[in-house]
Amino acid sequence: MNISSREGLYRNYCGEKPAQVLGQVLKTNKTLMILDISGNSIKSEGLEYMVQGIVMNNTLASLRVAQNEIQGSITIAEVLKTIVVEGNLLEFDVSDNPLGDPCIEALAKSIRAETTTIKRMLLMNIDLTSESSINFFPVIKSIGKLKSLRLDHNDLNKDEARFPLEELVGRYSILVHLSLTNCNLTDELGVFLFRGINNNRKHIRTLMLSKNKLGIQTSIEIKQSLEVAKIEVLDLSYNRINVSIYMII
């Protein structure tokens, strides 16, 4: 079911009462597989009303709650943990909601990766920073079935993100598709990212790195990745890579 909308004249709205009703419907429904309620001005309380219906529904495989008004808090961290850990989802999209570091940190501490069924997660523009990546990325990596991850439009430009990025794609990671578009990645961070890939080599097939600040040093690591890893799609558009990369490749 798709009831998503965007800014404009024809805008769906899921307030407190509709959220309660939708939560009750999800508890008893036995056929719904996809629910997209993006862009419905859902607030934190609305998601709280729906959480039990989401985890009790055995057929719901994809939940998209992007572009709403879900504010980060310890309570919302618990709600998100319940959805991720206790639900039966294969895809979860909570992009474009201002979760912030405290919520993300709390979520990282509460997720039990071994019970998570999710294979595709979209966490674009959730106010994830280099600081919260320290605890969050190892947890994400440990989700045994997660194959696709989108982290676009989060600011990861500080040194704290170096080792978390390396670990995210490094040894024992099973990620196949990773997108870090417009994450303010510096050349140094790019080096650590590709070193992680070079230590793994087996899994990453698609890597989207458009609109960052990758340069000459990253180019050297890219050369090795293209020689030893199994990358099939690599997007480096709108970076600071000059002619050197073409000479290296």
Secondary structure, 3 states (H helix, E strand, C coil): CECCCCCCCCCCCCCHHHHHHHHHHHHHCCCCCEEECCCCCCEHHHHHHHHHHHHHCCCCCEEECCCCECCCCHHHHHHHHHHHHHCCCCEEECCCCCCHHHHHHHHHHHCCHHHCCCCEEECCCCCCEHHHHHHHHHHHHHCCCCCEEECCCCECCCHHHHHHHHHHHCCCCCCCEEECCCCCCCHHHHHHHHHHHHHHCCCCCEEECCCCCCCHHHHHHHHHHHHHCCCCEEECCCCCCCHHHHHHC
